[in-house]
Amino acid sequence: MIDVKSETVMSKQLLRCGTSIGANISEALAAESSADFIHKLSISQKEINETIFWLELMRRTKYLSNEQKDSMMTDCDELKKMIASIILTTKQNLKPQ
């Protein structure tokens, strides 16, 4: 029998951290400084890590199929790579030439 309360709790957590990624990227685009920009993107990275945690937990508890989890994990991995690249490039551009 499916525990609806557990599924609801996990789903809400997944929704919160998953949508927080985009919200922090949006805040980064309006950053007041390069340091603020990097900070907001770093928060997005942490939210991606949390999203991955909840996706894996939901798969292990059978609330998501492997296919569903894998599809969303691919998106998370791509976002992580893009954000890491943007942060690295921004940091390199801050270094004196």
C-alpha positions as CSV (number, residue, x, y, z in Angstrom):
1,M,0.0,0.0,0.0
2,I,1.3,3.5,-0.9
3,D,1.8,5.8,2.0
4,V,0.2,9.0,0.6
5,K,1.6,11.2,3.4
6,S,5.2,10.2,2.7
7,E,4.7,10.7,-1.0
8,T,3.2,14.1,-0.4
9,V,6.1,15.2,1.9
10,M,8.7,14.0,-0.6
11,S,6.9,15.5,-3.6
12,K,6.7,18.9,-1.8
13,Q,10.4,18.8,-1.0
14,L,11.2,18.0,-4.5
15,L,9.0,20.8,-5.8
16,R,10.6,23.3,-3.4
17,C,14.2,22.6,-4.2
18,G,13.5,22.0,-7.9
19,T,11.8,25.3,-8.4
20,S,14.4,27.1,-6.2
21,I,17.0,26.3,-8.8
22,G,15.3,28.6,-11.3
23,A,14.5,31.2,-8.7
24,N,18.1,31.5,-7.7
25,I,19.2,31.7,-11.3
26,S,16.7,34.5,-11.8
27,E,18.1,36.3,-8.8
28,A,21.7,35.8,-10.2
29,L,20.7,37.6,-13.4
30,A,19.8,40.6,-11.3
31,A,22.9,40.3,-9.0
32,E,24.4,43.5,-7.6
33,S,28.0,42.3,-8.2
34,S,30.0,39.4,-9.6
35,A,30.4,38.0,-6.1
36,D,26.6,38.1,-5.6
37,F,26.1,36.5,-9.1
38,I,28.5,33.7,-8.1
39,H,26.8,33.3,-4.7
40,K,23.3,33.0,-6.2
41,L,24.5,30.4,-8.8
42,S,26.2,28.5,-6.0
43,I,22.9,28.3,-4.1
44,S,21.4,26.9,-7.3
45,Q,24.0,24.2,-7.4
46,K,23.1,23.3,-3.8
47,E,19.5,23.1,-4.7
48,I,20.3,20.8,-7.6
49,N,22.1,18.5,-5.2
50,E,19.1,18.5,-2.9
51,T,16.8,17.8,-5.9
52,I,19.0,14.8,-6.8
53,F,18.7,13.6,-3.2
54,W,14.9,13.7,-3.3
55,L,14.8,12.1,-6.8
56,E,16.9,9.2,-5.6
57,L,14.8,8.8,-2.4
58,M,11.6,8.8,-4.4
59,R,13.0,6.2,-6.7
60,R,14.2,4.0,-3.8
61,T,10.8,4.2,-2.2
62,K,9.1,3.4,-5.5
63,Y,7.3,6.7,-5.9
64,L,9.2,7.2,-9.2
65,S,10.2,4.7,-11.8
66,N,13.8,4.4,-12.9
67,E,12.9,6.0,-16.2
68,Q,11.2,9.0,-14.5
69,K,14.2,9.5,-12.2
70,D,16.7,9.0,-14.9
71,S,15.1,11.6,-17.1
72,M,15.1,14.2,-14.3
73,M,18.6,13.3,-13.3
74,T,19.8,14.0,-16.8
75,D,18.3,17.5,-16.6
76,C,19.9,18.0,-13.2
77,D,23.3,16.9,-14.5
78,E,23.1,19.2,-17.5
79,L,22.1,22.1,-15.3
80,K,25.0,21.4,-12.8
81,K,27.5,21.4,-15.7
82,M,26.2,24.6,-17.1
83,I,26.1,26.4,-13.8
84,A,29.6,25.2,-12.8
85,S,30.9,26.4,-16.2
86,I,29.3,29.8,-15.7
87,I,30.7,30.1,-12.2
88,L,34.2,29.1,-13.3
89,T,34.2,31.5,-16.3
90,T,33.0,34.4,-14.1
91,K,35.7,33.7,-11.5
92,Q,38.3,33.6,-14.3
93,N,37.1,36.9,-15.6
94,L,37.5,38.5,-12.2
95,K,41.2,37.6,-12.0
96,P,43.5,40.4,-13.0
97,Q,45.0,39.9,-16.4
